[in-house]
Amino acid sequence: MSGAPDMAITGPQARAARILVQWPRDHVARLAELESAALSAFETGGGDLDAQALLHLRKALEAGGAVFLAEDEGGGIGVRLKFTVREARAIDRMENEGGPPGSDDV
């Protein structure tokens, strides 16, 4: 389960999520409708994003399988993958099989 929908994410959390989902910065920036330089600055603490940009960034990373964790009694803020390693491998296999999509005449 992901954290509260209005939970703000930090730059280091965003960077960790991007690395966990194994997406390059420019891909995440494009999905989140951000400039790559703005994302880089946010991830490294050299810049801030407004609430709308943070929401777009969070949704993009969550679409890739990241789950943001709020601070609780068990520990600090964090991020993890939505899927287990085994599930992620199965999804990756399914996404990379076959050829170009065609129309179904069912």
MOPAC internal coordinates of N, CA, C and O (Angstrom, degrees):
PM7 1SCF
backbone

  N    0.0000 0     0.00 0     0.00 0    0    0    0
  C    1.4457 1     0.00 0     0.00 0    1    0    0
  C    1.5170 1   108.45 1     0.00 0    2    1    0
  O    1.2310 1   119.99 1   -44.26 1    3    2    1
  N    1.3028 1   117.62 1   135.74 1    3    2    1
  C    1.4504 1   121.00 1   179.75 1    5    3    2
  C    1.5166 1   109.67 1   -82.40 1    6    5    3
  O    1.2310 1   120.90 1   -14.35 1    7    6    5
  N    1.3276 1   115.89 1   165.65 1    7    6    5
  C    1.4574 1   121.54 1   179.04 1    9    7    6
  C    1.5139 1   110.25 1   -66.49 1   10    9    7
  O    1.2310 1   121.27 1     0.80 1   11   10    9
  N    1.3246 1   115.18 1  -179.20 1   11   10    9
  C    1.4569 1   120.70 1   179.94 1   13   11   10
  C    1.5211 1   110.07 1   -56.31 1   14   13   11
  O    1.2310 1   119.96 1   -36.52 1   15   14   13
  N    1.3454 1   117.68 1   143.48 1   15   14   13
  C    1.4592 1   120.75 1  -177.66 1   17   15   14
  C    1.5227 1   113.33 1   -58.10 1   18   17   15
  O    1.2310 1   120.21 1   151.13 1   19   18   17
  N    1.3243 1   117.20 1   -28.87 1   19   18   17
  C    1.4532 1   119.69 1  -178.43 1   21   19   18
  C    1.5303 1   112.79 1   -94.88 1   22   21   19
  O    1.2310 1   120.43 1  -173.25 1   23   22   21
  N    1.3379 1   116.78 1     6.75 1   23   22   21
  C    1.4600 1   120.75 1   179.41 1   25   23   22
  C    1.5261 1   109.55 1   -66.11 1   26   25   23
  O    1.2310 1   120.79 1   -58.26 1   27   26   25
  N    1.3123 1   116.09 1   121.74 1   27   26   25
  C    1.4682 1   120.12 1   177.65 1   29   27   26
  C    1.5241 1   108.73 1   -73.18 1   30   29   27
  O    1.2310 1   121.00 1   -38.76 1   31   30   29
  N    1.3157 1   115.70 1   141.24 1   31   30   29
  C    1.4607 1   119.56 1   176.36 1   33   31   30
  C    1.5196 1   108.57 1  -102.03 1   34   33   31
  O    1.2310 1   121.12 1   -26.49 1   35   34   33
  N    1.3127 1   115.47 1   153.51 1   35   34   33
  C    1.4619 1   121.39 1   179.52 1   37   35   34
  C    1.5214 1   109.85 1   -96.80 1   38   37   35
  O    1.2310 1   121.02 1   -14.75 1   39   38   37
  N    1.3173 1   115.66 1   165.25 1   39   38   37
  C    1.4531 1   120.61 1   176.59 1   41   39   38
  C    1.5270 1   112.94 1   -58.40 1   42   41   39
  O    1.2310 1   120.23 1   130.53 1   43   42   41
  N    1.3489 1   117.17 1   -49.47 1   43   42   41
  C    1.4596 1   117.95 1   178.32 1   45   43   42
  C    1.5287 1   113.27 1   -61.24 1   46   45   43
  O    1.2310 1   120.28 1   145.14 1   47   46   45
  N    1.3364 1   117.08 1   -34.86 1   47   46   45
  C    1.4676 1   120.06 1   175.89 1   49   47   46
  C    1.5258 1   110.79 1   -64.21 1   50   49   47
  O    1.2310 1   120.73 1   136.67 1   51   50   49
  N    1.3236 1   116.21 1   -43.33 1   51   50   49
  C    1.4650 1   120.35 1   179.41 1   53   51   50
  C    1.5226 1   110.43 1   -62.64 1   54   53   51
  O    1.2310 1   120.41 1   137.77 1   55   54   53
  N    1.3198 1   116.82 1   -42.23 1   55   54   53
  C    1.4667 1   120.22 1   179.60 1   57   55   54
  C    1.5232 1   110.65 1   -64.73 1   58   57   55
  O    1.2310 1   120.70 1   136.14 1   59   58   57
  N    1.3408 1   116.26 1   -43.86 1   59   58   57
  C    1.4650 1   120.25 1   178.63 1   61   59   58
  C    1.5287 1   110.49 1   -61.44 1   62   61   59
  O    1.2310 1   120.35 1   137.66 1   63   62   61
  N    1.3205 1   116.94 1   -42.34 1   63   62   61
  C    1.4631 1   120.49 1   179.49 1   65   63   62
  C    1.5187 1   110.87 1   -63.50 1   66   65   63
  O    1.2310 1   120.83 1   137.10 1   67   66   65
  N    1.3302 1   116.01 1   -42.90 1   67   66   65
  C    1.4685 1   120.14 1  -179.67 1   69   67   66
  C    1.5287 1   110.24 1   -61.64 1   70   69   67
  O    1.2310 1   120.77 1   139.28 1   71   70   69
  N    1.3068 1   116.14 1   -40.72 1   71   70   69
  C    1.4665 1   120.28 1   179.62 1   73   71   70
  C    1.5269 1   110.41 1   -68.94 1   74   73   71
  O    1.2310 1   120.18 1   139.25 1   75   74   73
  N    1.3337 1   117.26 1   -40.75 1   75   74   73
  C    1.4603 1   120.19 1   179.09 1   77   75   74
  C    1.5249 1   112.36 1   -62.35 1   78   77   75
  O    1.2310 1   120.31 1   140.03 1   79   78   77
  N    1.3257 1   117.01 1   -39.97 1   79   78   77
  C    1.4696 1   118.98 1  -179.90 1   81   79   78
  C    1.5249 1   111.73 1   -82.95 1   82   81   79
  O    1.2310 1   120.88 1   175.33 1   83   82   81
  N    1.3314 1   115.93 1    -4.67 1   83   82   81
  C    1.4632 1   123.47 1   174.94 1   85   83   82
  C    1.5251 1   112.45 1    61.07 1   86   85   83
  O    1.2310 1   121.11 1  -134.26 1   87   86   85
  N    1.3217 1   115.47 1    45.74 1   87   86   85
  C    1.4544 1   121.57 1   176.06 1   89   87   86
  C    1.5127 1   109.69 1  -112.56 1   90   89   87
  O    1.2310 1   119.72 1   -42.28 1   91   90   89
  N    1.3154 1   118.13 1   137.72 1   91   90   89
  C    1.4681 1   120.17 1   176.07 1   93   91   90
  C    1.5354 1   110.89 1   -69.20 1   94   93   91
  O    1.2310 1   121.22 1   -24.66 1   95   94   93
  N    1.2996 1   115.28 1   155.34 1   95   94   93
  C    1.4609 1   121.67 1  -176.82 1   97   95   94
  C    1.5250 1   111.97 1   -55.86 1   98   97   95
  O    1.2310 1   120.06 1   136.87 1   99   98   97
  N    1.3286 1   117.50 1   -43.13 1   99   98   97
  C    1.4674 1   118.70 1  -176.99 1  101   99   98
  C    1.5220 1   112.13 1   -65.17 1  102  101   99
  O    1.2310 1   119.96 1   148.18 1  103  102  101
  N    1.3302 1   117.67 1   -31.82 1  103  102  101
  C    1.4655 1   121.64 1   177.42 1  105  103  102
  C    1.5296 1   110.14 1   -67.39 1  106  105  103
  O    1.2310 1   120.35 1   133.14 1  107  106  105
  N    1.3227 1   116.93 1   -46.86 1  107  106  105
  C    1.4691 1   121.10 1   179.15 1  109  107  106
  C    1.5229 1   110.12 1   -63.49 1  110  109  107
  O    1.2310 1   120.54 1   137.57 1  111  110  109
  N    1.3213 1   116.57 1   -42.43 1  111  110  109
  C    1.4629 1   120.50 1   179.71 1  113  111  110
  C    1.5315 1   110.13 1   -60.20 1  114  113  111
  O    1.2310 1   120.30 1   136.95 1  115  114  113
  N    1.3032 1   117.04 1   -43.05 1  115  114  113
  C    1.4717 1   120.94 1   179.95 1  117  115  114
  C    1.5348 1   110.10 1   -63.49 1  118  117  115
  O    1.2310 1   120.10 1   134.55 1  119  118  117
  N    1.3366 1   117.42 1   -45.45 1  119  118  117
  C    1.4630 1   120.96 1   179.68 1  121  119  118
  C    1.5255 1   112.07 1   -63.22 1  122  121  119
  O    1.2310 1   120.88 1   144.30 1  123  122  121
  N    1.3357 1   115.93 1   -35.70 1  123  122  121
  C    1.4643 1   121.17 1  -177.69 1  125  123  122
  C    1.5241 1   112.87 1   -89.35 1  126  125  123
  O    1.2310 1   120.85 1  -177.66 1  127  126  125
  N    1.3360 1   115.99 1     2.34 1  127  126  125
  C    1.4655 1   121.76 1  -179.42 1  129  127  126
  C    1.5316 1   111.71 1    59.27 1  130  129  127
  O    1.2310 1   121.34 1  -134.79 1  131  130  129
  N    1.3467 1   115.04 1    45.21 1  131  130  129
  C    1.4680 1   122.63 1   179.12 1  133  131  130
  C    1.5223 1   109.43 1  -122.17 1  134  133  131
  O    1.2310 1   121.10 1   -20.91 1  135  134  133
  N    1.3162 1   115.51 1   159.09 1  135  134  133
  C    1.4583 1   120.70 1   168.77 1  137  135  134
  C    1.5284 1   106.98 1   -75.81 1  138  137  135
  O    1.2310 1   120.27 1   -38.50 1  139  138  137
  N    1.3136 1   117.09 1   141.50 1  139  138  137
  C    1.4610 1   121.24 1   179.11 1  141  139  138
  C    1.5311 1   111.37 1   -58.07 1  142  141  139
  O    1.2310 1   120.15 1   142.10 1  143  142  141
  N    1.3271 1   117.31 1   -37.90 1  143  142  141
  C    1.4677 1   121.17 1   179.32 1  145  143  142
  C    1.5215 1   111.14 1   -65.24 1  146  145  143
  O    1.2310 1   120.20 1   143.53 1  147  146  145
  N    1.3412 1   117.23 1   -36.47 1  147  146  145
  C    1.4665 1   120.44 1   178.64 1  149  147  146
  C    1.5237 1   110.46 1   -67.31 1  150  149  147
  O    1.2310 1   120.36 1   139.98 1  151  150  149
  N    1.3342 1   116.91 1   -40.02 1  151  150  149
  C    1.4620 1   120.93 1   177.64 1  153  151  150
  C    1.5173 1   110.03 1   -65.44 1  154  153  151
  O    1.2310 1   120.20 1   136.39 1  155  154  153
  N    1.3165 1   117.23 1   -43.61 1  155  154  153
  C    1.4569 1   121.35 1   178.63 1  157  155  154
  C    1.5255 1   111.14 1   -59.49 1  158  157  155
  O    1.2310 1   120.76 1   134.61 1  159  158  157
  N    1.3261 1   116.15 1   -45.39 1  159  158  157
  C    1.4667 1   120.59 1   179.75 1  161  159  158
  C    1.5236 1   110.52 1   -63.18 1  162  161  159
  O    1.2310 1   120.00 1   139.07 1  163  162  161
  N    1.3276 1   117.60 1   -40.93 1  163  162  161
  C    1.4622 1   121.03 1   179.04 1  165  163  162
  C    1.5214 1   110.76 1   -63.85 1  166  165  163
  O    1.2310 1   120.64 1   133.49 1  167  166  165
  N    1.3349 1   116.39 1   -46.51 1  167  166  165
  C    1.4628 1   120.31 1  -178.15 1  169  167  166
  C    1.5252 1   112.64 1   -61.01 1  170  169  167
  O    1.2310 1   120.28 1   147.61 1  171  170  169
  N    1.3021 1   117.08 1   -32.39 1  171  170  169
  C    1.4669 1   120.70 1  -175.57 1  173  171  170
  C    1.5223 1   113.46 1   -99.92 1  174  173  171
  O    1.2310 1   120.22 1  -173.79 1  175  174  173
  N    1.3362 1   117.19 1     6.21 1  175  174  173
  C    1.4589 1   120.22 1   177.38 1  177  175  174
  C    1.5076 1   114.70 1    83.87 1  178  177  175
  O    1.2310 1   120.20 1  -171.28 1  179  178  177
  N    1.3258 1   117.23 1     8.72 1  179  178  177
  C    1.4519 1   120.69 1  -178.34 1  181  179  178
  C    1.5144 1   114.37 1   -96.43 1  182  181  179
  O    1.2310 1   120.16 1  -172.59 1  183  182  181
  N    1.3324 1   117.31 1     7.41 1  183  182  181
  C    1.4598 1   119.96 1  -179.71 1  185  183  182
  C    1.5153 1   110.71 1  -167.37 1  186  185  183
  O    1.2310 1   121.37 1   -19.20 1  187  186  185
  N    1.3136 1   114.97 1   160.80 1  187  186  185
  C    1.4583 1   121.64 1   178.87 1  189  187  186
  C    1.5263 1   109.57 1  -115.10 1  190  189  187
  O    1.2310 1   121.24 1   -21.08 1  191  190  189
  N    1.3175 1   115.23 1   158.92 1  191  190  189
  C    1.4591 1   121.88 1   175.15 1  193  191  190
  C    1.5199 1   108.09 1  -119.84 1  194  193  191
  O    1.2310 1   120.36 1   -33.59 1  195  194  193
  N    1.3232 1   116.92 1   146.41 1  195  194  193
  C    1.4639 1   119.04 1   177.29 1  197  195  194
  C    1.5308 1   109.21 1   -75.08 1  198  197  195
  O    1.2310 1   121.08 1    -8.37 1  199  198  197
  N    1.3205 1   115.54 1   171.63 1  199  198  197
  C    1.4677 1   121.19 1  -174.69 1  201  199  198
  C    1.5240 1   112.06 1   -58.27 1  202  201  199
  O    1.2310 1   119.96 1   139.30 1  203  202  201
  N    1.3242 1   117.68 1   -40.70 1  203  202  201
  C    1.4631 1   121.05 1  -179.70 1  205  203  202
  C    1.5327 1   111.11 1   -65.28 1  206  205  203
  O    1.2310 1   120.44 1   136.81 1  207  206  205
  N    1.3191 1   116.77 1   -43.19 1  207  206  205
  C    1.4641 1   120.98 1   178.84 1  209  207  206
  C    1.5235 1   110.81 1   -64.70 1  210  209  207
  O    1.2310 1   120.28 1   140.28 1  211  210  209
  N    1.3349 1   117.07 1   -39.72 1  211  210  209
  C    1.4693 1   120.59 1   177.59 1  213  211  210
  C    1.5193 1   111.27 1   -62.69 1  214  213  211
  O    1.2310 1   120.62 1   139.74 1  215  214  213
  N    1.3292 1   116.41 1   -40.26 1  215  214  213
  C    1.4582 1   120.63 1   178.48 1  217  215  214
  C    1.5257 1   110.84 1   -64.02 1  218  217  215
  O    1.2310 1   120.25 1   135.05 1  219  218  217
  N    1.3288 1   117.12 1   -44.95 1  219  218  217
  C    1.4772 1   120.78 1   178.16 1  221  219  218
  C    1.5301 1   110.47 1   -61.78 1  222  221  219
  O    1.2310 1   120.39 1   137.57 1  223  222  221
  N    1.3336 1   116.85 1   -42.43 1  223  222  221
  C    1.4643 1   121.31 1  -179.81 1  225  223  222
  C    1.5198 1   110.42 1   -63.63 1  226  225  223
  O    1.2310 1   120.87 1   132.85 1  227  226  225
  N    1.3169 1   115.94 1   -47.15 1  227  226  225
  C    1.4649 1   119.72 1  -179.53 1  229  227  226
  C    1.5250 1   110.92 1   -60.32 1  230  229  227
  O    1.2310 1   120.31 1   133.63 1  231  230  229
  N    1.3364 1   117.01 1   -46.37 1  231  230  229
  C    1.4674 1   120.32 1  -179.75 1  233  231  230
  C    1.5333 1   111.75 1   -62.27 1  234  233  231
  O    1.2310 1   120.35 1   140.85 1  235  234  233
  N    1.3139 1   116.94 1   -39.15 1  235  234  233
  C    1.4673 1   120.37 1   179.05 1  237  235  234
  C    1.5231 1   110.45 1   -62.79 1  238  237  235
  O    1.2310 1   120.51 1   133.96 1  239  238  237
  N    1.3203 1   116.63 1   -46.04 1  239  238  237
  C    1.4638 1   120.29 1  -178.54 1  241  239  238
  C    1.5270 1   111.69 1   -69.72 1  242  241  239
  O    1.2310 1   120.48 1   143.48 1  243  242  241
  N    1.3302 1   116.69 1   -36.52 1  243  242  241
  C    1.4612 1   119.41 1   176.79 1  245  243  242
  C    1.5264 1   111.17 1   -66.15 1  246  245  243
  O    1.2310 1   120.28 1   146.83 1  247  246  245
  N    1.3255 1   117.06 1   -33.17 1  247  246  245
  C    1.4675 1   120.70 1   176.94 1  249  247  246
  C    1.5266 1   110.60 1   -63.36 1  250  249  247
  O    1.2310 1   120.53 1   152.10 1  251  250  249
  N    1.3310 1   116.59 1   -27.90 1  251  250  249
  C    1.4510 1   121.14 1   178.09 1  253  251  250
  C    1.5146 1   113.73 1   -83.85 1  254  253  251
  O    1.2310 1   120.26 1   175.55 1  255  254  253
  N    1.3403 1   117.11 1    -4.45 1  255  254  253
  C    1.4617 1   120.48 1   177.81 1  257  255  254
  C    1.5113 1   115.09 1   109.81 1  258  257  255
  O    1.2310 1   119.54 1  -174.70 1  259  258  257
  N    1.3334 1   118.48 1     5.30 1  259  258  257
  C    1.4641 1   120.85 1   178.33 1  261  259  258
  C    1.5291 1   109.95 1   -79.91 1  262  261  259
  O    1.2310 1   120.87 1   -36.28 1  263  262  261
  N    1.3206 1   115.93 1   143.72 1  263  262  261
  C    1.4608 1   122.71 1   174.96 1  265  263  262
  C    1.5166 1   106.41 1  -125.22 1  266  265  263
  O    1.2310 1   120.46 1   -57.72 1  267  266  265
  N    1.3290 1   116.73 1   122.28 1  267  266  265
  C    1.4615 1   121.54 1  -179.59 1  269  267  266
  C    1.5199 1   109.72 1   -90.19 1  270  269  267
  O    1.2310 1   121.20 1   -46.43 1  271  270  269
  N    1.3219 1   115.32 1   133.57 1  271  270  269
  C    1.4555 1   121.66 1  -176.53 1  273  271  270
  C    1.5203 1   110.23 1  -109.90 1  274  273  271
  O    1.2310 1   120.95 1   -49.74 1  275  274  273
  N    1.3327 1   115.79 1   130.26 1  275  274  273
  C    1.4545 1   121.18 1   177.95 1  277  275  274
  C    1.5272 1   109.61 1   -80.05 1  278  277  275
  O    1.2310 1   121.07 1   -21.48 1  279  278  277
  N    1.3088 1   115.56 1   158.52 1  279  278  277
  C    1.4604 1   120.80 1   175.31 1  281  279  278
  C    1.5211 1   108.46 1   -65.17 1  282  281  279
  O    1.2310 1   120.75 1   -42.60 1  283  282  281
  N    1.3285 1   116.17 1   137.40 1  283  282  281
  C    1.4587 1   120.96 1   176.13 1  285  283  282
  C    1.5179 1   108.75 1  -145.60 1  286  285  283
  O    1.2310 1   120.36 1     6.48 1  287  286  285
  N    1.3137 1   116.91 1  -173.52 1  287  286  285
  C    1.4640 1   120.53 1  -177.85 1  289  287  286
  C    1.5256 1   112.44 1   -65.59 1  290  289  287
  O    1.2310 1   120.61 1   157.77 1  291  290  289
  N    1.3259 1   116.44 1   -22.23 1  291  290  289
  C    1.4519 1   120.66 1  -179.05 1  293  291  290
  C    1.5177 1   113.89 1   -84.31 1  294  293  291
  O    1.2310 1   119.84 1   169.23 1  295  294  293
  N    1.3322 1   117.91 1   -10.77 1  295  294  293
  C    1.4585 1   119.41 1  -179.80 1  297  295  294
  C    1.5104 1   112.09 1   163.42 1  298  297  295
  O    1.2310 1   121.96 1     3.33 1  299  298  297
  N    1.2960 1   113.86 1  -176.67 1  299  298  297
  C    1.4577 1   121.06 1  -177.53 1  301  299  298
  C    1.5148 1   112.27 1   -83.69 1  302  301  299
  O    1.2310 1   121.64 1     7.22 1  303  302  301
  N    1.3193 1   114.46 1  -172.78 1  303  302  301
  C    1.4594 1   120.03 1   178.81 1  305  303  302
  C    1.5206 1   109.33 1   -64.37 1  306  305  303
  O    1.2310 1   121.05 1   -21.37 1  307  306  305
  N    1.3072 1   115.59 1   158.63 1  307  306  305
  C    1.4541 1   118.11 1   179.74 1  309  307  306
  C    1.5068 1   111.70 1  -167.38 1  310  309  307
  O    1.2310 1   121.78 1     9.33 1  311  310  309
  N    1.3085 1   114.21 1  -170.67 1  311  310  309
  C    1.4584 1   122.42 1   177.89 1  313  311  310
  C    1.5193 1   107.09 1  -151.85 1  314  313  311
  O    1.2310 1   121.18 1   -34.62 1  315  314  313
  N    1.3137 1   115.35 1   145.38 1  315  314  313
  C    1.4688 1   120.54 1   176.51 1  317  315  314
  C    1.5100 1   107.85 1  -145.43 1  318  317  315
  O    1.2310 1   120.72 1    -6.26 1  319  318  317
  N    1.3161 1   116.22 1   173.74 1  319  318  317
  C    1.4569 1   120.96 1   177.25 1  321  319  318
  C    1.5200 1   110.15 1   -87.68 1  322  321  319
  O    1.2310 1   121.06 1   -36.20 1  323  322  321
  N    1.3005 1   115.58 1   143.80 1  323  322  321
  C    1.4585 1   122.67 1   178.82 1  325  323  322
  C    1.5253 1   110.47 1   -67.76 1  326  325  323
  O    1.2310 1   120.87 1   146.90 1  327  326  325
  N    1.3096 1   115.94 1   -33.10 1  327  326  325
  C    1.4517 1   121.70 1  -175.41 1  329  327  326
  C    1.5219 1   110.88 1  -107.34 1  330  329  327
  O    1.2310 1   120.59 1   -27.96 1  331  330  329
  N    1.3280 1   116.47 1   152.04 1  331  330  329
  C    1.4585 1   120.37 1   172.73 1  333  331  330
  C    1.5275 1   108.18 1   -71.73 1  334  333  331
  O    1.2310 1   120.11 1   -14.06 1  335  334  333
  N    1.3019 1   117.40 1   165.94 1  335  334  333
  C    1.4646 1   121.26 1   178.67 1  337  335  334
  C    1.5253 1   110.00 1   -57.74 1  338  337  335
  O    1.2310 1   120.25 1   138.74 1  339  338  337
  N    1.3062 1   117.14 1   -41.26 1  339  338  337
  C    1.4646 1   121.09 1  -179.34 1  341  339  338
  C    1.5284 1   110.96 1   -63.79 1  342  341  339
  O    1.2310 1   120.37 1   136.30 1  343  342  341
  N    1.3410 1   116.89 1   -43.70 1  343  342  341
  C    1.4603 1   120.59 1   178.64 1  345  343  342
  C    1.5284 1   111.29 1   -65.09 1  346  345  343
  O    1.2310 1   120.73 1   139.33 1  347  346  345
  N    1.3111 1   116.21 1   -40.67 1  347  346  345
  C    1.4668 1   120.58 1  -179.75 1  349  347  346
  C    1.5270 1   110.45 1   -63.25 1  350  349  347
  O    1.2310 1   120.03 1   139.83 1  351  350  349
  N    1.3196 1   117.55 1   -40.17 1  351  350  349
  C    1.4671 1   120.68 1   178.14 1  353  351  350
  C    1.5255 1   110.57 1   -64.54 1  354  353  351
  O    1.2310 1   120.45 1   138.46 1  355  354  353
  N    1.3343 1   116.75 1   -41.54 1  355  354  353
  C    1.4628 1   120.45 1   179.78 1  357  355  354
  C    1.5212 1   110.56 1   -64.41 1  358  357  355
  O    1.2310 1   120.09 1   137.50 1  359  358  357
  N    1.3187 1   117.43 1   -42.50 1  359  358  357
  C    1.4675 1   121.27 1   178.43 1  361  359  358
  C    1.5215 1   109.95 1   -63.41 1  362  361  359
  O    1.2310 1   120.59 1   136.03 1  363  362  361
  N    1.3361 1   116.48 1   -43.97 1  363  362  361
  C    1.4599 1   120.47 1   179.87 1  365  363  362
  C    1.5271 1   110.54 1   -61.41 1  366  365  363
  O    1.2310 1   120.21 1   138.70 1  367  366  365
  N    1.3230 1   117.21 1   -41.30 1  367  366  365
  C    1.4687 1   120.94 1   178.08 1  369  367  366
  C    1.5288 1   110.14 1   -61.62 1  370  369  367
  O    1.2310 1   120.42 1   135.09 1  371  370  369
  N    1.3344 1   116.80 1   -44.91 1  371  370  369
  C    1.4634 1   120.28 1  -178.14 1  373  371  370
  C    1.5238 1   111.34 1   -65.88 1  374  373  371
  O    1.2310 1   120.27 1   141.74 1  375  374  373
  N    1.3267 1   117.10 1   -38.26 1  375  374  373
  C    1.4601 1   119.95 1  -178.82 1  377  375  374
  C    1.5159 1   112.45 1   -71.03 1  378  377  375
  O    1.2310 1   120.04 1   156.22 1  379  378  377
  N    1.3228 1   117.54 1   -23.78 1  379  378  377
  C    1.4566 1   120.13 1  -175.22 1  381  379  378
  C    1.5318 1   113.62 1  -103.50 1  382  381  379
  O    1.2310 1   120.04 1  -172.95 1  383  382  381
  N    1.3162 1   117.53 1     7.05 1  383  382  381
  C    1.4658 1   117.87 1   178.86 1  385  383  382
  C    1.5137 1   110.61 1   -97.73 1  386  385  383
  O    1.2310 1   121.45 1   -16.97 1  387  386  385
  N    1.2816 1   114.83 1   163.03 1  387  386  385
  C    1.4540 1   119.63 1   177.63 1  389  387  386
  C    1.5192 1   111.62 1    81.50 1  390  389  387
  O    1.2310 1   121.43 1     3.16 1  391  390  389
  N    1.2775 1   114.87 1  -176.84 1  391  390  389
  C    1.4675 1   121.65 1  -179.92 1  393  391  390
  C    1.5054 1   110.43 1  -111.48 1  394  393  391
  O    1.2310 1   121.23 1    27.24 1  395  394  393
  N    1.3024 1   115.25 1  -152.76 1  395  394  393
  C    1.4677 1   118.32 1   179.40 1  397  395  394
  C    1.5214 1   110.51 1   -66.47 1  398  397  395
  O    1.2310 1   120.76 1   -34.78 1  399  398  397
  N    1.3441 1   116.15 1   145.22 1  399  398  397
  C    1.4623 1   117.78 1  -179.94 1  401  399  398
  C    1.5154 1   111.25 1   -67.61 1  402  401  399
  O    1.2310 1   121.06 1   -33.93 1  403  402  401
  N    1.3002 1   115.58 1   146.07 1  403  402  401
  C    1.4546 1   121.12 1   178.28 1  405  403  402
  C    1.5143 1   109.52 1  -125.32 1  406  405  403
  O    1.2310 1   120.53 1    -4.42 1  407  406  405
  N    1.2932 1   116.59 1   175.58 1  407  406  405
  C    1.4729 1   119.33 1   177.91 1  409  407  406
  C    1.5246 1   109.27 1   -82.80 1  410  409  407
  O    1.2310 1   121.39 1   -32.79 1  411  410  409
  N    1.3098 1   114.94 1   147.21 1  411  410  409
  C    1.4501 1   120.46 1   177.95 1  413  411  410
  C    1.5157 1   109.07 1   -97.80 1  414  413  411
  O    1.2310 1   120.67 1   -51.17 1  415  414  413
  N    1.3121 1   116.33 1   128.83 1  415  414  413
  C    1.4550 1   121.41 1   177.92 1  417  415  414
  C    1.5105 1   109.96 1  -103.95 1  418  417  415
  O    1.2310 1   120.64 1  -131.11 1  419  418  417
  N    1.3059 1   116.39 1    48.89 1  419  418  417
  C    1.4622 1   120.42 1  -176.97 1  421  419  418
  C    1.4924 1   110.78 1   -86.65 1  422  421  419
  O    1.2310 1   120.10 1   180.00 1  423  422  421

